[in-house]
Amino acid sequence: MSMSESVKPIPAPKIKNTVDLLKSNIGQVIKGKDDVIDQVIICLLASGHLLIEDLPGLGKTTMAYCLARSIDCSFSRVQFTSDLLPSDVIGVSVYDEQVKEFVFKRGPIFSNILLADEINRTTPKTQSALLEVMDRSKVSVDGQTYAVALPFMVFATQNPVDFEGTFPLPESQMDRFLIRMQMGYPEYDKELVVLQNSTLRYDSIRLEPVITRKEIQEMQQFVSQVYVEESLLHYILKIVTATRQENEFRAGVSTRGSLSLKLAAQAAALAEGRNFVIPEDIAKVILPVFSHRLGLRRQTSDKLEEREIVNGILRKIIDSVAIPV
């Protein structure tokens, strides 16, 4: 069988129609945040994990819930606290008197969309419990390995300005998130619509699924087949290299980071109905993919300030690298 025969052609226009349907469904609840919804869907298509770092009360939990409801997937929310144990997330083996052996009781991580609410409020030990499943979609407990349901996505939130009672995520944990983003305040007219029609309870929202789990998995399988011309690979690598040479950063973007940018750009192209990447696809995801992988040498008052400084430096780097024609 030839290479062309073994690879299914990418139904890019059909996928765009499906993505537009998903955007429209989520947009019924999340008003005026089309760019945020775009990033969430790009992360989903790329089989990645998402970190929303923003102030409380801006719709982070609602976004995760709407995504899960729209794609007919299971949804679990875990409120991360300082006394949360790894077993509270993963599950635990308990002795069953009837069968006279230990039986594994699955935790909330065995759902399609896991909302890790205020993830930086739990200890590093519990944070690290997510590393394996975010990397391999598998969980190891007592020498046994269990696969989680697919599609699988960790949708984490954290408050960027509250340091009391928090445990900053280590770089190895941050590197597992494909995209970090913020919700931001809604525009005046959009927030007025929310005031007129919404309640504070996200689980009172009624959304009908518009995409099946099988359709999501099929779209995810096509992402890696989206063509990236070699000049664009050089473009990505030049930006990555520039971050490694920037004195303001403690360290530059890792190889995992450069691969993540390529993958996110491929997902962005597919979401637009193309089977090839253009420079605009890369530009759309550079900041969300790179900003959380970079830290400053100097101290800042909070994560919001650090993020703005990092993004400013990244924009200068992007402007300094010639865009392929």
Stockholm file with secondary structure:
# STOCKHOLM 1.0

chainA/1-325         MSMSESVKPIPAPKIKNTVDLLKSNIGQVIKGKDDVIDQVIICLLASGHLLIEDLPGLGKTTMAYCLARSIDCSFSRVQFTSDLLPSDVIGVSVYDEQVKEFVFKRGPIFSNILLADEINRTTPKTQSALLEVMDRSKVSVDGQTYAVALPFMVFATQNPVDFEGTFPLPESQMDRFLIRMQMGYPEYDKELVVLQNSTLRYDSIRLEPVITRKEIQEMQQFVSQVYVEESLLHYILKIVTATRQENEFRAGVSTRGSLSLKLAAQAAALAEGRNFVIPEDIAKVILPVFSHRLGLRRQTSDKLEEREIVNGILRKIIDSVAIPV
#=GR chainA/1-325 SS CCHHHHSCCCCHHHHHHHHHHHHHHHHTTSTTCHHHHHHHHHHHHTTCCEEEECCTTSSHHHHHHHHHHHTTCCEEEEECCTTCCHHHHHEEEEEETTTTEEEEEECTTSSSEEEEETGGGSCHHHHHTTHHHHHHSEEEETTEEEECCSSCEEEEEECSSCCTTCCCCCHHHHTTCSEEECCCCCCHHHHHHHHHHCCSCGGGCCCCCCSCHHHHHHHHHHHTTSBCCHHHHHHHHHHHHHHHHCTTBSSCCCHHHHHHHHHHHHHHHHHTTCSBCCHHHHHHHHHHHHGGGCCBSSCCSSHHHHHHHHHHHHHHHHHHSCCCC
#=GC SS_cons         CCHHHHSCCCCHHHHHHHHHHHHHHHHTTSTTCHHHHHHHHHHHHTTCCEEEECCTTSSHHHHHHHHHHHTTCCEEEEECCTTCCHHHHHEEEEEETTTTEEEEEECTTSSSEEEEETGGGSCHHHHHTTHHHHHHSEEEETTEEEECCSSCEEEEEECSSCCTTCCCCCHHHHTTCSEEECCCCCCHHHHHHHHHHCCSCGGGCCCCCCSCHHHHHHHHHHHTTSBCCHHHHHHHHHHHHHHHHCTTBSSCCCHHHHHHHHHHHHHHHHHTTCSBCCHHHHHHHHHHHHGGGCCBSSCCSSHHHHHHHHHHHHHHHHHHSCCCC
//
